[in-house]
Amino acid sequence: MDIVIHHNPDCGTSRNVLAMIRAAGHDPVIIDYLKTGWTRPQLLALFAAAGLTIRSALRTTRSPAADLGLLDTAIPEATLLDAMLDHPILVNRPIVACKNGVRLCRTSETVLPRLGVPLPEGFTKEYGTSVA
């Protein structure tokens, strides 16, 4: 099964999701979106497939969203999308795409139904938390 993860290696949740994908026996395509950036059609397609609005995909913590004045609910979604294109860090992550659908995987366990197989017994996330 082909799996694509839009990954931020500095994000613990993203690292946990990647580890879960690999532990389930998959070799995912890893897109470091902070290096590659996004395109407008790519984001719109990912958000639509994942059932996200632009606003719900906005990363509001540990991002420049507040400094850029993007937290006001009156800000149009088109403006948010433009900001996401200019500042890729504004897109919440990780986003995983596979034959079982597209999903923003926060919390990391939300990737499990997409993997098609259970994780090995005793799998733990990087900070030691067990995954049932």
C-alpha positions in Angstrom: 0.0 0.0 0.0 1.3 3.4 -0.9 1.3 5.9 1.9 2.4 9.5 1.7 3.1 11.5 4.9 3.4 15.3 4.8 5.9 15.4 7.6 7.7 17.9 9.8 10.7 16.1 11.4 10.7 18.7 14.2 7.2 17.7 15.3 6.8 14.9 17.9 3.4 13.9 16.6 4.7 13.7 13.0 7.6 11.6 14.1 5.3 9.3 16.0 3.0 8.9 13.0 5.9 8.1 10.8 7.2 5.5 13.3 3.7 3.9 13.4 3.6 3.7 9.6 7.0 2.1 9.5 6.2 -0.3 12.5 3.2 -1.5 10.5 5.5 -2.5 7.7 5.0 0.3 5.3 7.7 2.3 3.5 6.0 5.7 3.1 6.8 8.5 0.8 7.9 11.3 3.1 7.3 14.9 2.0 9.1 17.4 4.2 6.7 20.2 3.3 8.8 22.8 5.2 11.5 22.3 2.5 9.2 21.7 -0.5 6.4 24.1 0.3 2.8 23.7 -0.9 0.9 24.5 -4.0 -2.6 25.9 -3.9 -4.1 22.9 -5.7 -2.2 20.5 -3.5 -3.5 22.1 -0.3 -7.1 22.4 -1.5 -7.1 18.8 -2.7 -5.6 17.5 0.6 -8.0 19.6 2.7 -11.0 18.5 0.7 -10.0 14.8 0.8 -9.4 15.0 4.6 -12.7 16.9 5.2 -10.9 20.0 6.5 -11.6 23.6 6.0 -8.7 25.9 5.5 -9.3 27.4 8.9 -9.4 24.0 10.6 -6.1 23.1 9.0 -4.4 26.2 10.3 -1.8 25.5 12.9 -2.4 28.0 15.7 0.1 27.0 18.3 3.8 27.1 17.9 3.4 28.8 14.6 3.5 32.4 13.4 -0.3 32.5 13.1 -0.9 34.9 15.9 2.0 37.2 14.9 0.6 37.3 11.3 -2.8 38.3 12.6 -4.5 35.1 11.4 -6.4 34.0 14.5 -9.3 36.5 14.0 -12.2 34.5 12.7 -13.1 37.4 10.4 -10.0 36.7 8.3 -11.2 35.2 5.0 -10.1 31.6 4.3 -8.5 32.8 1.0 -6.2 35.0 3.1 -5.4 32.0 5.4 -4.6 29.9 2.3 -2.3 32.6 0.9 -0.5 32.7 4.3 -0.1 28.9 4.3 1.5 29.1 0.9 3.9 31.8 2.1 4.6 30.1 5.5 4.3 26.3 5.1 4.6 25.9 8.9 1.0 27.2 9.2 -0.4 23.9 8.0 -1.2 21.6 10.8 0.5 18.2 10.5 1.1 15.4 9.8 -1.3 14.8 6.9 -1.3 11.2 5.7 -2.7 10.1 2.4 -3.2 6.4 1.4 -5.8 4.2 -0.3 -7.8 4.3 3.0 -8.2 8.1 2.7 -6.5 11.3 3.7 -6.4 12.4 7.4 -4.8 15.0 9.6 -3.3 12.7 12.1 -3.5 14.6 15.4 -3.4 12.7 17.7 -1.0 10.2 16.3 -3.3 7.3 16.9 -5.7 8.6 14.2 -3.3 7.0 11.6 -4.0 3.5 12.9 -7.2 2.8 10.9 -5.4 3.8 7.7 -2.5 1.3 8.2 -4.5 -1.9 7.4 -2.6 -3.9 10.0 -2.1 -3.6 13.7 1.1 -2.3 15.2 3.5 -4.8 16.7 2.7 -5.6 20.3 4.4 -3.3 22.8 4.8 -0.4 20.3 5.5 2.8 22.2 5.7 6.4 21.0 9.0 8.3 21.3 8.1 9.7 24.7 7.4 6.2 26.1 3.6 6.2 25.8 2.1 2.8 24.8 -0.2 2.5 21.8 -3.0 -0.1 22.3 
